[in-house]
């Protein structure tokens, strides 16, 4: 039914993001977001072919931020989630 390269949405997520099928493995499709940096997988029965006249609800949200100044949306300080280190370097001190 689906082929690599088809544009699809996921029914279980109210067809909110448009994906491109990048690989099919049995009944499972591997997806890459068309507008959003997102990889996902989905069973074929959860997919719907995307038509150009379908609404992509996520795109207007992104466009709205383009008119903001950088300090209007980058207001949280950064956090370090993980530091990878070599224990031999810390013993040399």
C-alpha positions as CSV (number, residue, x, y, z in Angstrom):
1,X,0.0,0.0,0.0
2,X,2.7,2.5,1.0
3,X,6.0,3.1,-0.7
4,X,9.3,4.7,0.3
5,X,9.0,8.4,-0.5
6,X,5.3,8.7,0.2
7,X,4.2,11.7,2.3
8,X,2.0,10.5,5.2
9,X,0.6,11.6,8.6
10,X,-0.2,9.5,11.7
11,X,-3.9,9.0,12.5
12,X,-3.1,8.4,16.2
13,X,-1.6,11.9,16.5
14,X,-4.5,13.6,14.7
15,X,-2.4,13.9,11.5
16,X,-0.5,16.8,13.1
17,X,2.9,16.3,11.3
18,X,3.8,15.4,7.8
19,X,6.3,12.7,7.4
20,X,8.2,11.1,4.5
21,X,8.5,7.3,4.5
22,X,12.3,6.5,4.4
23,X,12.2,2.8,5.0
24,X,9.6,0.0,5.2
25,X,10.2,-3.1,7.3
26,X,7.3,-5.5,7.1
27,X,4.3,-3.6,8.4
28,X,6.4,-1.0,10.1
29,X,7.3,2.3,8.3
30,X,10.2,4.5,9.4
31,X,9.4,8.2,9.0
32,X,11.3,11.4,8.8
33,X,9.5,14.7,9.5
34,X,9.1,16.9,6.5
35,X,8.9,20.3,8.3
36,X,10.0,19.2,11.8
37,X,13.3,17.5,12.8
38,X,11.7,14.3,13.9
39,X,12.2,10.6,13.2
40,X,9.4,8.1,14.1
41,X,8.1,4.7,13.2
42,X,4.5,3.6,12.7
43,X,2.5,0.6,11.7
44,X,1.0,1.0,8.3
45,X,-2.6,0.9,9.6
46,X,-1.9,4.2,11.5
47,X,-0.7,6.1,8.4
48,X,-2.7,8.2,6.1
49,X,-1.4,9.5,2.7
50,X,-0.9,13.3,2.9
51,X,-2.7,15.4,0.4
52,X,-1.5,19.0,-0.4
53,X,-4.8,20.4,0.7
54,X,-4.6,18.7,4.2
55,X,-3.8,21.0,7.1
56,X,-0.4,20.8,8.7
57,X,-1.1,22.3,12.2
58,X,2.5,22.4,13.2
59,X,3.9,24.7,10.5
60,X,1.9,27.9,11.6
61,X,3.4,27.5,15.1
62,X,6.9,27.6,13.7
63,X,6.2,30.5,11.4
64,X,4.8,32.5,14.4
65,X,8.2,32.4,16.2
66,X,10.1,33.9,13.3
67,X,8.7,37.4,14.1
68,X,9.9,37.2,17.7
69,X,13.2,38.6,18.8
70,X,15.7,36.0,20.0
71,X,15.5,37.1,23.7
72,X,11.7,36.7,23.6
73,X,11.9,32.9,23.3
74,X,15.4,32.0,24.5
75,X,14.8,32.9,28.1
76,X,15.7,29.7,29.9
77,X,19.4,29.1,31.0
78,X,21.0,26.1,29.4
79,X,21.5,22.9,31.3
80,X,24.2,20.3,31.0
81,X,22.5,16.9,30.8
82,X,25.6,14.7,30.7
83,X,29.3,15.2,30.7
84,X,31.3,12.4,29.2
85,X,34.8,12.2,30.6
86,X,37.8,9.9,30.9
87,X,38.6,8.9,34.5
88,X,42.3,8.8,33.8
89,X,42.4,12.5,33.0
90,X,40.8,13.4,36.3
91,X,43.3,11.3,38.2
92,X,46.2,13.3,36.7
93,X,45.4,16.5,38.6
